[in-house]
Structures are given as C-alpha cells and as structure tokens.
Amino acid sequence: MDSVQSPVRTQCFVGNLRSDVPKTMLEDKLRASFESLGIFVCSVDVCRRNGKKPTHAFVDLASKSDLENAITNADRFDQKLVFDGKIIRVASRDQKGSDAQDAAKERQKFRNKGKQKGKLKVQSIGTRKMMSLHNPSGNKPPPIVSQNTSPYLQHKHSNEVDNGEGYIIGQKLGTEDRLTEYKRGGGNYLVKRMRSYINEYVCALLNSEGGRLLIGVEDDCKVCGVECSDQMEDQLRQELDSVIKRFKPPVLPNMYRVNFKSVYKSLSDEPMEVDNLKVNPLKDVTVENGAPVLTESMFPGSNNESVPGPSGLNNRNGVILELTSLKVIELKVDKPKKCPSLYENEEGVVYIRRDGSIQRLRASEIQEWLRQNASDSHVKVLQMENESLKTECQKKDRIITRISEQNENLERQTLSKSKSAVCTLL
C-alpha cells in the first residue's frame, strides 16, 4: 500500500524586525502582511535573543511560488514591522547569509556603544562648562534632549502608535481625587493584588464618574514606575478582560482600556525639578527623530535660544532623557451613561468612588441610591418618550399633507382632461 506523503513546505526568512514589539504582535502583523499578498501562512516562529538586537522570524509557506511572491513584493509589507530607516528582509531560509552579516555588525555596534557612552558624558560636561563661560549672568541655560531614545514611545501593544505620552521618574503629578487613584505597585503587586484592585476600583469608577487608576506612582504623587515585561502586559490585559466580563450589568469593551506608558529618567548631572512642570504628563511633548522634546513652556523662565552641544544631541529646550524598562500602567474607565442600576463586580460586591478612596456599599445604601436615582431616571424616560411621540406626530402630519396635495393634483388633471374632450358643433 502506498504511503501518503505530506506536502512539502517552504520556509521563508524575514529579517530586520522590530525588537521592541511583543512576539504576538509581530506574528499577527506578519500573517496580515502575507495574507494581503494572497499567501497562506502555515506557521510563524519569531526568534529573539534579547530586546536590543534586531528580531527575525521563520514563516512556513505552502509552496515555493508563495516564497517568490513574498520576496518580489517585500516592499508591500507593513512598515511598522521595522524601525525607521530599516528595510525588511525577505528571503528563503538558505539565503539569509546577508542578514547574518548585518546581525554581526549590529552586535559590534552595541559593543562600541558602551565605549562611546563615556566619551559622550565627558563631552556633555565640557559643553556645560563652555556654556557657563558664555553665560556670566549665572542664568540656568535650557537643557537639551537626546535623540538616542527608542522611536517607540508607548507600550508595545497598543492598537495605536504612541503620540509621545510618557512619564519621567520623580515627576510630580496632581493629587488624588474622585477621578484619579495612585498605586505604587512594587514587589509582587501585579501578580498578587491586581485582580482585587480591578474588582474594587473599576467597579467604583463605573458607579461614579469614571476616571483612571495609575500603577507606578508613589503615595506622594511622584512617578516611580513598575517593572512590566511584554509577557506581563499580555497577562494583565487578559486578566482585566476576564474580570470585567463577570461584572453585572455587562460592561462594554469601549468603556475601559489599559495603557502601558513609558518611563524616562534624566541624565543631567543636576537633578531635574519636575515639581515645577505645569503640564499633564508629557501632554505637550513633541517627538523629533524618535526623541521626546520638552519645550520651554514646561520650564518657567527659560528662553528659546538654541544650546550648543555635542554631536548626536538635539539642541533644544528640554532635558537629556533615557528610556527605562519601567512602565506606568494606566487603567482608564469612561464616564458611564446614567442608568437606574449599580455595577457589581465578579464577587457580587458594589463599590463607589469618593475623594481619594473607595467605599463598599451595604444593602441599605444600595436601596437609598436606587431610590434617589430611580425618580430622576423615570422622568428622563418619560421625557424621551414624549419627544419621540412628538416626532412621530410631525412625520404623520407631513405624510397627510403630502397625500392631500397629491389628491388635489389628480382632481385638477381629471377636470382638464374632461374639458378638452368636449366638441362644439355649429
């Protein structure tokens, strides 16, 4: 009996992929890019040695013709798969030698980076001394911004590319209120306490005016950040969805979202006075060449003059920032529409938000809340029904008027036809 042979698959090599994007996101984008060319993907295996080196992937295709199609149309792949200035490499697995050479060059580049870092720091100090000679008045010159920051300025999952939002270690935020709650999140916080805080704070925000929970902020409202890997981000998203799905009444997905904001640290020799920032966390920050630029509006008393600095630095007002591995987890809940009921979490408990804290409602308090809100909601329902009835009546009046006009036109046409049929005989 003849043995059935399995179909021969062709393996495709894809190089120069982003190293700061989660594997799951890379796999999804690769599948979408191949499918946009009409190529069926059997499997995708993303390989990554560490977060600093370029990533590559091996994609199993059904035939060699699919491989040739992918190589020919490599320029049609999603450009978000690679860093700015890089070109995606598509070849067969046996022809990836050029990418191996590029990877060796990248490794040498990262080895030399540590040696150049010390030189750059010496240049920065020397430049600062030169600026003090040209600035005898003693006024503090506006700082400068490094361009060596990662071009990805947000959590690496998001559906959207970051618009420059982020936080700085030690940055002073506003005080806690009914719309904002801070948690430090150190140690095993994300593993042990995250689920309980989702149950408590998301429920409280839904039963109030919405708001946000920031994890990675001290009790004194200063940013500290938390360690959160790509794998942890995926786990937190899944846990958030699994908890909120058990809320009653059901909570729609567009009513909440979680963001993982990047955290930077200042490389200036003098400590940065972040307490004087008068903007929301990097709200007004622009991005140039992948680096966040803090403008003079964030530092009272600074001017618009450019600052001479060493090559490779962006000589504009701001501070030298370095991207860290820390994140600030921002859980946002939109203001819910008024409804004559309260949300209860997966444990069947109801919470409401107060200034800087939350409160668990007892049965008597829930009854009082329903009594106060039921009358208002009932009046609103009656008003809406009244408006809808008025609208229907107006529509019917317009229809009746149109029909009467049509009948009058028909009568006129009938009379004119009967008169034209009469003959006068002499």
Secondary structure, 3 states (H helix, E strand, C coil): CCCCCCCCCEEEEEEEECCCCCHHHHHHHHHHHHHHCCCCEEEEEEECCCCCCCEEEEEEECCHHHHHHHHHCHHHCCHHHCCCCCCCEEEEHHHCHHHHHHHHHHHHHHHHHHHHHHHHHHHHHHHHHHHHHCCCCCCCCCCCEECCCCCCCCCCCCCCCCCCCCEECCCECCCCECCEEEECCCCCHHHHCHHHHHHHHHHHHHCCCCEEEEECECCCCEECCEECCHHHHHHHHHHHHHHHCCCECCCCHHHEEEEEEEEEEECCCCCCCHHHCCCCCCCCCEEECCEEECCHHHCCCCCCCCCCCCCCEECCCCCCEEEEEEEEEEEEECCCCCCCCCCECCCCCCEEEECCEEEECCHHHHHHHHHHHHHHHHHHHHHHHHHHHHHHHHHHHHHHHHHHHHHHHHHHHHHHHHHHCCCCCC
